[in-house]
């Protein structure tokens, strides 16, 4: 028995469609090396945190940083 109503699951989880679209790219780039450059001004401005989160997400998906 499903914990969700039998109505369209995509209404409850819109990210599932997105994940299905990007899954081939995640698979294709797993164990590949990414070189990421960013300007020093980014560090000075205090806006580095979003980049760090994005890099951590790439690493969690199996990309080498």
Buried (B, 14 or more C-beta within 10 A) or exposed (E): EEEEEEEEEEEEEEEEEEEEEEEEEEEEBEEEEEEEEEEEEEEEEEEEEEEEEEBEEBEEEEBEE
